[in-house]
Amino acid sequence: MDSRQQEQHPPATGDDESYISAPSESTENVAEPSTSTAVAPSLGPVGLGPDDDARSEYSIGADSGLGDEDGAESTASITSSILAYEYENGRRYHAYRSGSYPLPNDEKEQDRMDMQHHIYLMILGGEIYRAPISSKCDRVLDIGTGTGIWAIDFADEHPDSQVIATDLSVIQPQWVPPNLSFQVDDCEADWSYSQPFDFIHIRSMSGSISDWPRTLQQSFQNTVSGGWIELVDFEVWASTDDNSLPENSSYHEYQVRLDEAARRFGKIMNISPQFNSMVNAAGFQDVHEDIYKVPLTPWPADPKQKLLGQYMHLQMTESIEAFCLALFSRVLGWDNNRIQVLLAGVRADLRNKNMHMYSKVHVVYGRKP
């Protein structure tokens, strides 16, 4: 049995700084990257896996709204939108439930998602989850799977688990472990899975969900008694301990404008600080939170933190455009030239090692009684 399934894990600690623990069950840490490298999963043949909810290679989720009276024409229309894309400001976006997700889904964004997965591995010491799930974890749901890299890793590590991974975009690989199936689905629509799950995983969905309490309530209703939920995400806000990020800097303007645009869009971007309270409010018990402090650039003196900062600098350089293009143009009404001028200033700030910027990763997990 994997040791992660037997006990809760102590948070990683850093070498160069210490921080006061958050109240009660929450703990805050300096993220210490792992020196281990992820092993590529062994991939099986194309297939759905044994899920009775799956209905095609990339199946439409149960919330698609299609009734018998809609017929083949509506089904073809839905299928067409799933496989289609929209283009804006030089980036590619999903067409299914068009406009509901503000980030692109092109190759550039997929590379960023995969890099972020590696960063999470560094932060969590090579682990892909922290919840003390049971060794017998029959059904697992990964919401907002993106490229599917987390679901693939989990399915490969847990060959006896049946893993369902959902997203609005069909950007996942075709060759996957046989116990994994991808579904095109909107987690904010009504859920109608035939069976509950032992583990529900939600990661990097900041700015993607408008009604978090409802999504978590549906998660609670679709979790078995004794099952777990885990939420993981960065704070979408840069902080410093020495006031080295001026309020007149491009980066500060960027994050203020991003927060404003996301709120006007109806989806809070910096949602991860609320994970703990929301998971508790949904009815989960034994809720635990780990908070990891992560440098956004390689400014720390500690070698491990500097290495993590180097990866984060690459990640941030790719993230800033992906997060803001649609929101700034659609919501704030900015043209692309104005956006790119601000982004040039943000990139300059990210190269300035005198700005000791960091974010925090919140890992929150809870058990259904």
C-alpha positions in Angstrom: 0.0 0.0 0.0 1.2 3.5 -0.8 2.3 5.4 2.3 0.1 8.3 1.2 -2.9 6.1 1.7 -2.1 5.4 5.3 -1.4 8.7 6.9 -1.7 12.5 6.4 1.6 14.0 5.4 3.6 16.7 7.1 4.0 19.7 4.9 7.3 20.4 3.2 9.6 22.9 4.9 12.1 25.3 3.5 15.7 26.0 4.6 15.9 29.8 4.5 12.7 31.1 6.1 10.0 30.2 8.6 6.4 31.2 8.7 3.7 31.2 11.4 1.2 28.4 10.9 -2.3 29.3 9.8 -4.9 28.8 12.5 -6.2 25.4 13.6 -5.7 22.6 11.0 -4.0 24.8 8.4 -0.2 24.9 8.1 1.9 27.2 5.9 5.3 26.3 4.5 8.0 27.4 2.2 7.7 25.0 -0.8 10.7 22.8 -1.1 11.1 21.2 -4.5 11.7 17.5 -4.9 14.9 16.4 -6.6 13.1 13.4 -8.0 11.8 13.4 -11.6 8.4 12.2 -12.7 8.4 8.9 -14.6 6.4 8.9 -17.7 3.3 6.7 -17.3 3.0 3.5 -19.2 0.1 4.0 -21.6 -2.4 1.5 -22.8 -4.5 1.3 -25.9 -7.1 3.8 -26.8 -10.3 3.1 -24.9 -12.9 4.4 -22.6 -12.1 2.2 -19.7 -14.9 0.5 -17.7 -16.9 3.6 -16.8 -20.7 3.2 -17.4 -21.0 7.0 -17.7 -18.8 7.1 -20.7 -20.5 6.9 -24.1 -17.8 7.6 -26.7 -14.1 8.0 -27.0 -14.6 11.6 -25.8 -18.1 11.3 -24.4 -20.4 14.2 -23.8 -21.1 14.5 -20.1 -24.5 13.7 -18.6 -25.3 17.4 -18.4 -25.3 17.9 -22.1 -29.1 18.6 -22.1 -29.9 16.3 -25.0 -33.2 14.5 -24.9 -34.7 12.0 -27.3 -36.6 14.7 -29.2 -33.4 16.5 -30.1 -32.3 13.8 -32.5 -29.2 13.3 -34.6 -29.1 16.9 -35.8 -28.6 18.3 -32.3 -26.2 15.6 -31.4 -24.1 16.4 -34.5 -24.2 20.1 -33.5 -23.0 19.4 -30.0 -20.3 17.1 -31.3 -19.2 19.8 -33.8 -18.9 22.4 -31.1 -16.8 20.1 -29.0 -14.3 19.5 -31.7 -14.3 23.1 -33.0 -12.2 26.1 -31.8 -12.5 29.8 -31.7 -9.6 32.2 -32.3 -9.1 35.6 -30.7 -6.0 37.9 -30.4 -3.8 35.2 -31.9 -4.9 32.5 -29.4 -7.2 29.5 -29.7 -10.2 28.9 -27.4 -12.8 26.2 -26.8 -16.1 26.4 -28.7 -18.2 24.1 -26.5 -20.0 26.3 -24.0 -18.2 29.2 -25.8 -16.9 32.0 -23.6 -17.5 30.2 -20.2 -13.8 29.5 -19.7 -11.5 32.6 -20.3 -8.2 30.8 -20.9 -7.0 29.5 -24.3 -6.5 25.8 -25.1 -3.9 25.9 -27.8 -0.5 24.1 -27.9 1.2 27.0 -26.1 -1.3 26.8 -23.3 -1.1 23.0 -23.1 2.7 23.3 -22.7 2.1 25.8 -19.8 -0.4 23.4 -18.1 2.1 20.5 -18.3 4.9 22.7 -16.9 2.6 23.7 -14.0 2.0 20.0 -13.3 5.7 19.6 -12.9 5.9 22.6 -10.6 3.1 21.1 -8.4 5.3 17.9 -8.2 8.2 20.0 -7.1 6.1 21.7 -4.4 4.6 18.5 -3.1 7.8 16.5 -3.1 6.8 14.4 -6.1 3.3 13.5 -4.9 0.2 14.1 -7.0 -2.2 14.4 -4.1 -2.1 14.8 -0.3 -5.5 13.5 0.8 -5.2 10.2 2.8 -7.4 8.3 0.4 -8.3 4.6 0.9 -6.2 1.9 -0.6 -9.4 0.8 -2.2 -10.3 3.8 -4.3 -12.7 2.5 -6.9 -14.0 5.6 -8.6 -12.1 8.9 -9.0 -13.2 12.2 -10.7 -10.8 14.8 -12.0 -12.6 18.1 -12.7 -11.0 20.5 -15.2 -8.4 18.0 -16.3 -6.8 20.2 -19.0 -4.2 18.1 -20.8 -5.1 15.1 -18.6 -1.6 14.8 -17.2 -2.7 14.5 -13.5 -5.4 11.9 -14.4 -2.9 9.9 -16.4 -0.4 9.9 -13.6 -3.1 8.9 -11.1 -4.6 6.2 -13.3 -1.1 4.8 -13.9 -0.3 4.7 -10.2 -3.7 3.2 -9.3 -4.5 0.6 -12.0 -7.4 -0.7 -10.0 -9.1 2.6 -9.8 -11.6 3.8 -12.4 -10.7 7.4 -13.3 -13.0 9.9 -15.1 -11.5 13.2 -16.1 -13.7 16.0 -17.4 -13.0 19.2 -19.3 -14.6 21.6 -21.8 -11.8 21.0 -24.3 -10.8 17.9 -26.2 -7.0 18.4 -25.8 -6.1 15.2 -24.0 -3.9 12.4 -25.6 -5.5 9.4 -27.2 -3.1 6.8 -25.7 -4.0 6.6 -22.0 -4.1 4.0 -19.3 -7.0 1.6 -19.8 -8.7 2.6 -16.5 -9.0 6.2 -17.5 -11.7 7.9 -19.6 -12.0 11.5 -20.6 -15.4 13.2 -20.8 -16.4 16.6 -22.3 -18.4 18.1 -19.5 -19.2 21.4 -17.6 -18.8 21.0 -13.9 -21.2 23.8 -13.3 -24.1 22.0 -15.0 -26.3 19.5 -13.1 -24.4 16.3 -12.3 -26.0 12.9 -13.0 -23.3 10.3 -12.5 -24.7 6.8 -12.0 -22.4 6.1 -9.0 -20.6 8.3 -6.4 -16.8 8.7 -6.2 -14.2 7.8 -3.6 -12.0 10.7 -4.5 -12.8 14.0 -6.3 -9.8 16.2 -7.4 -10.1 19.8 -8.5 -6.9 21.7 -9.4 -6.0 25.0 -11.1 -9.6 26.1 -11.6 -9.3 29.7 -10.4 -11.3 32.0 -12.6 -13.1 29.0 -14.1 -16.1 28.5 -11.8 -18.8 31.0 -11.1 -20.6 29.2 -8.3 -18.1 27.4 -6.1 -20.5 26.5 -3.3 -22.8 24.7 -5.8 -19.9 22.9 -7.4 -18.7 21.7 -4.0 -22.2 20.8 -2.9 -22.6 18.6 -6.0 -19.2 17.2 -5.2 -20.4 16.3 -1.7 -23.5 14.7 -3.0 -21.5 12.6 -5.5 -18.9 11.4 -2.9 -19.2 8.1 -1.1 -19.3 8.2 2.7 -15.7 8.2 3.8 -14.6 9.5 0.4 -12.3 12.6 0.0 -12.2 15.8 -2.0 -9.0 17.7 -2.7 -8.7 21.3 -4.1 -5.3 22.6 -5.2 -4.4 26.0 -6.6 -2.2 29.1 -6.5 -3.2 32.4 -5.2 -3.6 34.6 -8.3 -2.0 37.5 -6.5 1.7 38.3 -5.9 2.9 39.3 -2.5 6.2 40.4 -0.9 7.4 40.5 2.7 9.5 43.6 2.1 7.2 45.9 0.1 9.4 45.4 -3.0 6.4 45.4 -5.4 5.5 49.0 -5.9 1.9 49.9 -6.4 2.8 51.8 -9.5 4.5 48.8 -11.1 3.2 47.1 -14.2 2.8 43.8 -12.3 0.6 45.4 -9.6 -1.6 47.1 -12.2 -1.9 43.7 -14.0 -3.1 41.8 -11.0 -5.5 44.5 -9.9 -7.0 44.7 -13.4 -7.1 40.9 -13.7 -9.0 40.7 -10.4 -11.4 43.4 -11.5 -12.1 41.8 -14.9 -12.6 38.4 -13.4 -15.1 39.7 -10.9 -17.0 41.5 -13.6 -17.0 38.3 -15.6 -18.6 36.6 -12.7 -15.7 34.3 -11.7 -13.3 35.1 -8.9 -9.7 34.6 -9.9 -8.0 34.6 -6.5 -10.3 32.0 -5.0 -7.9 29.6 -3.4 -7.7 31.4 0.0 -11.4 30.5 0.4 -11.0 26.8 -0.3 -10.8 25.9 3.4 -14.0 27.6 4.4 -15.9 26.5 1.3 -15.0 22.8 1.8 -16.1 23.0 5.4 -19.4 24.8 4.4 -20.1 22.0 1.9 -20.3 19.5 4.7 -16.9 17.8 4.5 -15.2 17.0 7.8 -11.5 16.5 8.9 -10.7 19.4 6.6 -7.0 20.0 6.4 -5.1 22.8 4.6 -1.4 23.1 3.7 -0.1 26.4 2.4 3.1 26.6 0.4 5.0 29.8 -0.3 6.4 29.8 -3.8 8.7 32.4 -5.3 7.6 33.7 -8.7 11.2 34.4 -9.9 14.6 33.1 -8.9 15.3 35.7 -6.3 15.8 33.5 -3.2 19.3 32.6 -2.0 18.4 29.1 -1.1 19.3 26.8 -4.1 16.1 24.8 -3.9 14.0 27.9 -3.8 16.0 29.4 -6.6 15.4 26.4 -8.8 11.7 26.5 -8.0 11.8 30.2 -8.8 13.4 29.5 -12.2 10.5 27.2 -13.1 8.0 29.7 -11.8 9.5 32.5 -13.8 9.0 30.4 -17.0 5.5 29.6 -15.9 4.6 33.2 -15.1 6.0 34.4 -18.4 3.6 32.2 -20.2 0.7 32.6 -17.8 0.3 36.4 -17.8 -1.0 36.6 -21.4 -3.1 33.4 -21.1 -4.9 34.7 -18.1 -5.7 38.2 -19.2 -6.2 38.3 -23.0 -9.8 37.3 -23.1 -10.8 39.1 -19.9 -9.1 42.4 -20.7 -10.4 42.5 -24.3 -14.0 41.1 -23.7 -14.6 42.6 -20.2 -12.4 45.7 -19.9 -12.7 46.6 -23.6 -8.9 46.9 -24.2 -7.4 46.4 -27.6 -4.5 44.0 -28.1 -1.9 46.8 -28.4 -2.8 48.2 -25.0 -2.7 44.7 -23.5 0.7 43.9 -24.9 2.2 47.2 -23.7 1.1 46.3 -20.1 2.4 42.7 -20.5 5.8 44.0 -21.7 6.0 45.9 -18.4 4.9 42.9 -16.4 7.7 40.8 -18.0 10.2 43.4 -17.1 9.0 43.3 -13.5 9.4 39.5 -13.5 13.0 39.9 -14.6 13.7 42.3 -11.7 15.1 40.2 -8.9 14.8 43.1 -6.6 11.1 42.5 -6.5 10.8 39.5 -4.1 7.5 38.3 -5.3 5.9 35.1 -4.2 2.5 33.4 -4.4 1.0 30.7 -2.2 -0.4 27.3 -3.1 -3.4 26.1 -1.1 -3.9 22.4 -0.8 -7.2 21.6 1.0 -8.7 18.2 1.5 -11.7 16.9 3.4 -13.7 13.8 4.1 -17.4 13.1 3.6 -18.8 11.7 6.9 
